[in-house]
Amino acid sequence: MSGDDEAYEGGGEAVDGYGGAEAGAYGSEERTFAALPPTQGSAFARTWWGRAWLKALEDSALDGQQLKAGRRHARAGAVGAVSVRPGRITALVKDRDGTAYRADVLVREFAEEEWERLLDLAVDSAGHIAALLDREMPPHLVEDAAEAGLDLLPGIGDLEPECTCEAWDHCPHTSALCYQVARLLDEDPFVLLLMRGRGERAVLDELQARSARRASAPSQGGVPEAADAVGADGFPGVSAAEAYAARDILPPLPAPPVAPAVPGEPPSLDTETDPEPGVDPTALEFLARDAAVRARRMLGAAAGGAAAGGDARAVLGVGPLTRAQDAVRLAAGFPESWIATRLATGSGRSRAELDLATRAWRVGGAEALAVLEEEWTPDAEALARAAARLAEAWEDGERPVLRRGAGARWTVVGAEAQLRLGADGRWWPYRKAGARWSPAGPADRDPAAALAVALAPAAGPAEAGSGARAYGTAGATRTADADRTADADRTASADVPSGGGR
C-alpha cells in the first residue's frame, strides 16, 4: 500500500450506516460512510437520480468490461469506507487477490455564484425543500437548475477517475466506487450536494435563512398585515409566509394525549330490551370493539407511539374502504370462525377466498388485496418500464426464465413462483398453493428481491439458501422480516374484537 493509501486509511472519521460527519466551512466538509455489505441480484440504483449517476458513469467509460468488473467488485463488498467531500469521492477497493487500490472520482464543485443561483431556485418552491427533507431529489429543481445553466446531476465526462492502479480510464476500482456511491445517493441526495460543494447542514441553514428573509419582506412592501388579511372563505386569517416566519417565536404545542394501555370496552348490548328488527346486538358489539381498537391505534400513530399501535401511514393512510375490503380488514384480525364465515358471506366470498384475501391484507393492506383480486393491464409505457426493470434486476447467467401471463403477471418457468406488478410499480411475490396463487410476502421495488421471497420458502433449507443467493439475498431477509411481522400481528390481535359481523 502506498503512502497516499495509508494517509487516506488513517484519515477522516469512520461513521457507521448512512450517517456521516460534516465539519467546518464549505470547503472542509467531509462525510465518511461505512463499507456496505455484499449484495446479489439487485440493481445498484432504485431512484431516478441514482440511475442518472450511473448513466453518467456508463456513458463516459470506454471499456464495458471494466464496468462489469467494477460491478462484481461492488457486489462482493470489495469497496471500503467511502469518503465524500466537495469535488471528490474516495475509497479503497480490493482486487480478488487482496491488493488494495485507492480510487478517486472527481466531480466539479459549484462556484459561490452558482450556489447562490441554486439556493434561490430551491427556496422558490416549498415543495423543493420538503422533497430534500424527505431525502428525495426534486426533479423540477434539477430541471430549473439546468435551465439556469447548472447541471446538478453529472453527465458524460463529468466523473473523472483517478486510481493508484494507474489506469487512464475508468478501471474496475473507480467503477466499483461509483456503483457503491449510487447506493448512497439512493438513500441521501445530500451526498450529491456535498460533492458539488456544500453539505446538508449548510444547505438547510441557508434555505431557512432565505425563507425567513422572504417571509418578512411583504410587511415592508405595503402588503396588509395578517390581522387585516381575508381568506377565500371570507374569514380573517394569517398568510402562510407569516405563519412560517413566526414558527420560532410561537409557544410549543401541548403534549399529545397518551394512548391507553388497552382499547376501551364498549357497553354491553345484552339487555332485556328486544333489539329493533334487523339490528344484531352481537354484530354491533363486534364493530364497537373494532372501532375502539382502531381509535387507540390512530391515537398512538398520531402521537408517534410505536408501543401504542403503530405506523400512522398504515393506520391513517388507508383511505375509504369498500364493503368487500372492510370485510377482509375485519377478518384479518383473526376473529372467531363463525364471524369469519359471516364476513365471507357478506362480502360475496367463499371461506377459502376470504382466507386468501386476509393473507394478502396482512402483507400489504388494500394494495395487496387489489393485486390478488383485480387484474390490470399496463399500457405500453408501463410494460416497457417493467421489461427494463426485469432486464436489469439480474446479472447475466442469473436471470430466471419468466413467462408473462394475463395482465401484469410473470410466472417463473419450472417453478411455482410468480411476480405481480402493482399499479404503483412495486413487485409482489406469489407462490402456488394447490390450484391457487397465494401472496408470499410484501412488495418490493426490486423484482429480484421479491422473487427470492417467493422461491426461498418453497424449497428445503439447503436449496432455499442457494435460491436466495441466485435470485437476491435481500428477499430472504424480507421473508424473515415478514414472518416476524405476521407473528407480531397475531400477538397484537389479542385486542382485536371477537364478536358479530357486518
C-alpha positions in Angstrom: 0.0 0.0 0.0 1.4 3.4 -0.9 1.9 6.3 1.5 -1.2 8.0 0.0 -3.3 4.9 0.8 -2.0 4.8 4.3 -2.8 8.5 4.8 -6.3 8.0 3.5 -7.0 4.9 5.6 -5.9 6.7 8.7 -7.7 10.0 8.0 -11.3 11.0 8.4 -13.9 9.9 10.9 -15.4 6.4 10.3 -19.2 6.6 10.5 -21.5 3.5 10.6 -24.5 3.2 8.3 -25.7 6.1 6.1 -24.8 8.8 8.6 -21.8 11.0 8.1 -19.5 13.5 9.7 -19.5 17.1 8.5 -17.0 19.7 9.6 -16.1 23.3 9.2 -16.6 25.7 6.4 -17.9 24.6 3.0 -14.5 23.5 1.6 -13.6 21.3 4.6 -16.8 19.4 4.9 -16.5 15.7 4.6 -18.7 12.6 5.2 -17.4 9.1 5.6 -19.7 6.2 5.0 -19.0 2.7 6.4 -18.4 0.0 3.8 -21.6 -1.5 2.5 -22.1 -5.3 2.8 -22.0 -7.6 -0.3 -25.2 -7.8 -2.3 -26.6 -10.0 -5.0 -29.4 -10.0 -7.6 -30.3 -6.4 -7.0 -29.9 -3.2 -9.1 -27.5 -0.7 -7.6 -29.8 2.3 -8.0 -33.6 2.4 -7.3 -34.1 6.2 -7.6 -34.1 8.3 -10.8 -31.2 10.4 -9.6 -29.2 7.3 -8.6 -29.8 5.9 -12.1 -28.8 9.2 -13.6 -25.5 9.0 -11.7 -24.9 5.5 -13.1 -25.8 6.6 -16.6 -23.1 9.3 -16.4 -20.6 6.6 -15.5 -21.7 4.1 -18.1 -21.9 6.7 -20.9 -18.4 8.0 -20.0 -16.5 4.8 -19.7 -14.9 3.4 -22.9 -14.5 -0.2 -21.8 -17.6 -2.1 -20.8 -15.6 -5.0 -19.4 -14.1 -2.6 -16.8 -17.5 -1.6 -15.7 -18.6 -5.2 -15.5 -15.6 -6.0 -13.3 -16.4 -2.9 -11.2 -20.0 -4.2 -10.6 -18.6 -7.5 -9.4 -16.2 -5.7 -7.0 -19.1 -3.7 -5.6 -21.4 -6.7 -5.3 -18.7 -8.6 -3.5 -18.2 -5.9 -0.9 -14.7 -5.0 -2.0 -15.3 -1.3 -1.6 -14.2 0.1 1.7 -15.4 3.1 3.6 -16.4 5.9 1.2 -15.2 9.4 1.8 -17.3 12.2 0.2 -16.1 15.8 0.2 -16.5 18.7 -2.2 -15.3 17.8 -5.6 -14.1 14.3 -4.8 -15.2 10.8 -3.6 -12.6 8.3 -2.3 -12.4 4.7 -1.2 -10.0 1.8 -1.0 -11.1 -1.0 -3.4 -9.6 -4.5 -3.2 -9.0 -6.9 -6.0 -9.7 -10.6 -5.6 -6.1 -11.3 -4.5 -6.5 -8.7 -1.7 -4.4 -5.9 -3.3 -5.9 -2.6 -2.3 -6.0 0.4 -4.6 -7.1 4.0 -3.7 -9.8 5.0 -6.1 -10.9 8.6 -6.5 -13.6 10.2 -8.7 -13.6 13.9 -9.2 -16.8 16.0 -9.6 -16.8 19.7 -10.4 -17.6 21.9 -7.5 -20.1 24.8 -8.0 -18.7 28.3 -7.6 -20.1 30.6 -5.0 -22.2 32.4 -7.6 -23.6 29.1 -8.9 -24.6 28.1 -5.3 -26.4 31.4 -4.9 -28.5 30.7 -8.0 -29.2 27.1 -7.0 -30.3 28.1 -3.5 -32.6 30.8 -4.9 -34.2 28.2 -7.1 -34.7 25.8 -4.2 -36.3 28.4 -2.0 -38.7 29.4 -4.7 -40.8 26.3 -4.0 -41.7 24.8 -0.6 -42.0 21.5 -2.5 -38.3 21.5 -3.3 -37.4 21.9 0.4 -39.9 19.3 1.5 -38.6 16.8 -1.0 -35.0 17.3 0.1 -36.0 16.8 3.8 -37.7 13.6 2.7 -34.4 12.5 1.2 -35.6 12.9 -2.4 -34.2 14.8 -5.2 -37.0 17.1 -6.6 -37.0 16.6 -10.4 -38.3 20.2 -11.0 -35.3 21.6 -9.1 -32.9 19.7 -11.4 -34.8 21.0 -14.5 -34.9 24.5 -13.2 -31.2 24.4 -12.4 -30.4 23.1 -15.9 -32.4 26.0 -17.4 -30.3 28.3 -15.3 -27.1 26.7 -16.6 -26.4 24.5 -13.6 -26.1 20.8 -14.2 -26.8 19.4 -10.7 -26.5 15.8 -11.9 -23.4 14.7 -13.7 -23.4 13.9 -17.4 -21.0 12.4 -19.9 -17.4 13.0 -18.9 -18.3 14.7 -15.6 -17.0 11.8 -13.4 -13.2 12.0 -13.7 -11.4 8.9 -12.5 -8.1 8.7 -10.6 -6.7 5.4 -9.3 -3.4 4.1 -8.0 -3.6 1.2 -10.5 -2.7 4.0 -13.0 -5.5 3.1 -15.5 -6.2 6.1 -17.8 -9.9 5.5 -18.0 -12.5 4.2 -15.5 -11.0 1.0 -14.1 -12.7 -1.7 -12.0 -11.8 0.2 -8.9 -13.2 3.6 -9.8 -16.2 1.9 -11.4 -16.9 -0.1 -8.2 -16.7 3.1 -6.2 -19.3 4.8 -8.5 -21.7 1.8 -8.2 -21.4 1.9 -4.4 -22.0 5.7 -4.3 -25.2 5.1 -6.3 -26.5 3.2 -3.4 -25.6 6.0 -1.0 -27.3 8.6 -3.3 -30.5 6.5 -3.3 -30.6 6.9 0.5 -29.5 10.6 0.7 -29.4 13.1 -2.2 -27.5 15.5 0.0 -24.4 13.3 -0.8 -24.6 14.8 -4.3 -24.9 18.4 -3.0 -21.8 17.8 -0.8 -19.9 16.7 -3.9 -21.0 20.0 -5.5 -19.6 21.9 -2.6 -21.9 22.1 0.4 -23.2 19.7 3.0 -26.6 19.1 4.3 -26.4 21.4 7.3 -25.0 24.3 5.3 -27.7 23.9 2.6 -30.6 23.7 5.1 -29.3 26.6 7.2 -29.1 28.8 4.1 -32.5 27.8 2.8 -34.0 28.6 6.2 -32.4 32.0 6.3 -33.6 32.8 2.8 -37.1 31.6 3.6 -37.2 33.9 6.7 -36.0 36.9 4.7 -38.6 36.3 2.0 -41.4 35.8 4.7 -40.5 39.2 6.3 -40.4 41.1 3.0 -44.2 41.5 2.5 -44.8 43.6 5.6 -42.1 46.0 4.5 -43.6 46.3 1.0 -47.1 47.6 2.0 -48.9 44.3 2.0 -51.8 44.3 4.6 -50.9 42.9 8.0 -52.2 39.4 8.9 -55.0 40.8 11.1 -56.4 42.5 8.0 -55.9 39.6 5.6 -59.0 37.9 4.4 -59.0 34.3 3.0 -61.0 32.9 0.1 -63.8 31.9 2.5 -64.3 35.5 3.7 -62.8 34.9 7.2 -59.7 36.7 8.5 -56.6 34.6 8.6 -52.8 34.6 8.6 -50.7 34.3 5.5 -48.7 31.1 5.1 -45.5 33.1 4.7 -46.0 34.9 8.0 -47.0 31.8 9.9 -43.8 30.1 8.7 -41.7 33.0 9.6 -43.1 33.1 13.2 -42.6 29.4 13.9 -39.6 30.0 16.2 -41.4 32.5 18.4 -44.7 30.7 19.0 -45.1 28.7 22.2 -44.7 24.9 21.8 -47.8 22.8 21.1 -49.2 20.9 24.1 -48.1 17.4 24.6 -50.3 14.9 22.7 -52.6 12.7 24.7 -51.3 9.4 25.8 -52.9 6.3 24.3 -54.4 3.9 26.8 -52.6 0.6 27.5 -55.5 -1.4 26.1 -58.6 -0.4 24.0 -61.7 0.6 25.8 -64.5 -1.8 26.3 -67.8 -0.9 24.6 -71.1 -1.1 26.6 -72.8 -4.4 26.7 -75.9 -4.6 24.5 -77.2 -7.8 26.2 -80.2 -6.2 27.8 -83.8 -7.1 28.5 -85.0 -4.8 25.7 -85.5 -6.5 22.4 -83.5 -5.0 19.5 -85.1 -3.3 16.6 -85.9 -5.5 13.6 -82.7 -6.1 11.5 -80.3 -5.0 14.3 -77.9 -7.6 15.6 -76.5 -6.7 19.0 -73.6 -9.1 18.7 -72.6 -7.6 15.4 -72.8 -4.1 16.9 -70.6 -5.1 19.9 -68.0 -6.6 17.4 -67.9 -3.4 15.4 -67.7 -1.2 18.6 -64.7 -3.2 19.7 -63.1 -2.8 16.3 -63.7 1.0 16.5 -62.1 1.1 19.9 -59.0 -0.8 18.7 -58.7 1.5 15.6 -59.1 4.6 17.7 -56.3 3.6 20.0 -54.1 2.8 17.1 -54.8 6.1 15.5 -54.0 7.9 18.7 -50.8 6.0 19.1 -49.8 6.6 15.5 -50.6 10.4 15.7 -48.5 10.6 18.9 -45.7 8.6 17.4 -46.0 5.9 19.9 -44.9 2.6 18.4 -45.9 0.7 21.5 -49.4 2.1 21.3 -50.2 0.7 18.0 -48.0 1.6 15.2 -47.4 3.4 12.0 -49.5 6.4 11.0 -49.2 5.6 7.3 -50.6 2.1 7.9 -53.4 3.2 10.4 -54.5 6.5 9.0 -53.4 6.4 5.3 -55.6 3.5 4.0 -58.3 5.8 2.8 -62.0 4.9 2.5 -62.7 1.2 2.0 -65.4 -0.6 0.1 -67.6 -3.1 1.9 -65.7 -6.0 0.4 -62.3 -4.5 1.5 -63.5 -3.7 5.0 -64.8 -7.3 5.5 -61.2 -8.5 4.7 -59.7 -6.0 7.1 -62.0 -7.2 9.9 -61.3 -10.9 9.0 -57.5 -10.2 9.1 -57.8 -9.7 12.9 -58.2 -13.4 13.4 -61.8 -13.4 14.6 -63.7 -16.5 15.6 -64.6 -18.9 12.8 -68.3 -18.1 12.8 -67.5 -14.3 12.5 -65.2 -15.0 9.5 -68.0 -17.1 7.9 -70.4 -14.1 8.2 -67.8 -11.8 6.8 -67.2 -14.1 3.8 -70.9 -14.3 3.1 -71.5 -10.6 3.5 -68.6 -9.8 1.1 -69.6 -12.4 -1.6 -66.6 -14.7 -1.0 -66.2 -18.3 0.0 -64.3 -19.1 3.2 -61.3 -20.2 1.1 -61.4 -16.9 -0.9 -61.6 -14.9 2.3 -58.7 -16.7 3.9 -56.6 -15.9 0.8 -57.7 -12.3 0.8 -56.8 -11.9 4.5 -53.4 -13.3 3.8 -52.9 -10.6 1.2 -54.2 -8.0 3.6 -51.7 -8.9 6.3 -48.8 -8.5 3.9 -49.9 -5.2 2.3 -53.4 -4.0 3.1 -55.7 -2.7 0.4 -52.9 -2.5 -2.2 -52.0 -6.2 -1.7 -55.7 -7.2 -1.9 -56.1 -5.3 -5.2 -53.1 -7.2 -6.7 -54.7 -10.5 -5.6 -58.3 -9.9 -6.7 -58.0 -7.4 -9.6 -56.3 -7.7 -12.9 -55.0 -4.7 -14.7 -53.2 -4.4 -18.0 -50.3 -2.0 -18.1 -50.1 0.4 -21.1 -47.2 0.2 -23.5 -45.1 2.6 -21.5 -45.6 0.8 -18.2 -44.8 -2.5 -19.9 -41.6 -1.1 -21.3 -40.6 0.1 -17.8 -41.4 -3.3 -16.4 -39.4 -5.1 -19.1 -36.4 -2.8 -18.4 -36.7 -3.3 -14.7 -36.7 -7.1 -15.1 -33.8 -7.0 -17.5 -31.5 -5.0 -15.2 -32.5 -6.9 -11.9 -30.2 -9.9 -12.5 -26.7 -10.3 -13.7 -26.1 -12.4 -16.9 -26.5 -16.1 -16.1 -28.6 -15.5 -13.0 -31.8 -14.3 -14.8 -34.7 -16.7 -14.4 -37.0 -17.5 -17.4 -40.2 -15.6 -16.9 -43.4 -16.0 -18.9 -45.8 -13.2 -19.0 -49.4 -14.2 -18.4 -52.6 -12.2 -18.2 -52.4 -8.5 -17.2 -49.2 -7.7 -15.2 -48.2 -11.2 -14.0 -44.9 -13.0 -14.8 -44.5 -16.7 -13.9 -41.2 -18.5 -13.4 -40.8 -21.3 -15.9 -40.2 -24.5 -14.0 -41.1 -23.2 -10.5 -44.2 -22.5 -8.6 -43.4 -18.8 -8.2 -44.8 -15.7 -9.8 -44.3 -11.9 -9.8 -47.2 -9.5 -10.0 -46.7 -5.8 -10.8 -48.8 -3.4 -8.9 -50.1 -0.1 -10.4 -47.6 1.8 -8.2 -44.6 0.0 -9.8 -43.9 -2.4 -6.9 -43.5 -6.2 -7.4 -45.4 -8.7 -5.3 -44.2 -12.2 -4.8 -46.6 -15.1 -5.3 -46.3 -18.8 -4.7 -48.7 -21.5 -5.9 -50.5 -23.4 -3.2 -52.6 -26.2 -4.7 -54.6 -24.7 -7.5 -54.4 -21.1 -6.3 -51.7 -18.4 -6.3 -51.1 -17.0 -2.8 -49.2 -13.9 -1.7 -45.8 -14.9 -0.4 -44.7 -11.6 1.2 -44.7 -7.8 1.0 -44.0 -5.9 -2.2 -40.5 -4.7 -3.2 -39.3 -2.2 -5.8 -36.7 -4.8 -6.8 -38.2 -7.7 -8.7 -35.2 -9.9 -7.8 -35.7 -9.4 -4.1 -39.5 -10.1 -4.5 -38.9 -13.2 -6.4 -36.4 -14.5 -3.8 -39.3 -14.3 -1.2 -41.5 -16.5 -3.4 -38.7 -19.0 -4.2 -36.8 -19.4 -0.9 -39.5 -20.8 1.4 -40.7 -23.3 -1.2 -37.5 -25.3 -1.0 -35.7 -27.2 1.7 -33.1 -25.4 3.9 -30.1 -26.1 1.7 -32.0 -25.4 -1.6 -33.6 -22.3 -0.1 -30.1 -20.9 0.7 -28.9 -21.4 -2.9 -32.1 -20.0 -4.3 -31.8 -16.8 -2.3 -28.2 -16.5 -3.4 -29.2 -16.9 -7.0 -32.1 -14.6 -7.0 -31.1 -12.0 -4.4 -30.3 -12.3 -0.7 -32.4 -9.3 0.1 -35.6 -11.3 -0.4 -34.6 -13.9 2.1 -34.1 -11.3 4.7 -37.5 -9.8 3.9 -39.1 -13.2 4.2 -37.8 -13.5 7.8 -39.0 -9.9 8.5 -42.4 -10.7 7.0 -42.7 -13.8 9.3 -41.8 -11.8 12.3 -44.3 -9.1 11.3 -47.0 -11.7 10.9 -46.2 -13.1 14.4 -46.4 -9.6 15.8 -49.7 -9.1 14.1 -51.1 -12.2 15.7 -49.9 -11.1 19.1 -51.4 -7.6 18.6 -54.7 -9.3 17.5 -55.4 -10.2 21.1 -57.1 -6.9 21.5 -59.0 -7.2 18.1 -62.8 -7.6 18.6 -64.1 -11.2 18.5 -67.9 -10.9 18.2 -70.5 -10.4 15.4 -70.2 -9.4 11.8 -71.5 -7.0 9.3 
